Amino acid sequence: MNEEDFGRKLVIPGDEIGSGKAGHNAYEEDGKVLSKVVGLAERRNGMAFVIPLSGIYSPKRGDGVVGKIQEVSFSKWIVDVNSPYDAVLPINEAVDEFIDFTKTDLTKYFNYGDMVFAEISSVSKTKNVQLSMRDRKCRKLREGRIIKVVPAKVPRIIGKSGSMVEMIKSMTSTQIVVGQNGVVWIKGENEVLAAEAILTVEKMAQKQGLTDYIKDMLEKKAGRPYEAAPPRKSDEFVADEDFKEGD
């Protein structure tokens, strides 16, 4: 196969899409890069990846996303935001203090594998994605567990005025951060039940009376009734405002 960059082409799981480094939805085997999913294969800058035909997250300015630190380089971090396109978090968008790069190890702030909640500050025409952590909701997400959902189902998981996710938080005694990119961070007393509820909402998103269905499920498994809290100000909830750094 020609190792030059190529345009998108349809592939199925197991199809060869090149050699070298495997990107999103691809894996390496015997020196070849193969597809994990049905989608459109693309090769760029020596990396072969596949864009799934469903469930893809397309970064948009202003979105709040949950991402994973992939690389630490001079003056920036490379972040996986569950998209075919990695995002860049420049140091001036993440740290306020002056940093002497000759003396400071950037892993002091964010290390490989760290999870963060950040805002997409810009997306270029060529899909260069830049992040910022200047909003007060943006932070490092410590411990907890990560689940992934189809990004298009995120509004259903959040619910009107945050009603669905607030109910799940209350009934499971957890903190929950829902990224618009379909990555969800959960931390607290009953993370397993919270994850089950979120994945059930994703699976049954078109069901009539879904809120009552999830309420009944949670009450039965938690062994107590749900007492609704007053509605939140924001109807585009993506971060747990009750969270405090170090929790």
Secondary structure, 3 states (H helix, E strand, C coil): CCCCCEEEEEECCCCEEECCEECCCEEEECCEEEECCCEEEEEECCEEEEEECCCCCCCCCCCEEEEEEEEEECCEEEEECCCCCCEEEEHHHCCCCCCCCCCCCHHHCCCCCCEEEEEEEEECCCCCEEEECCCCCCEEECCCEEEECCHHHHHHHHCHHHHHHHHHHHHHCEEEEECCCCEEEEEECCHHHHHHHHHHHHHCCCCCCHHHHHHHHHHHHHCCCCCCCCCCCCCCCCCCCCCCCCC
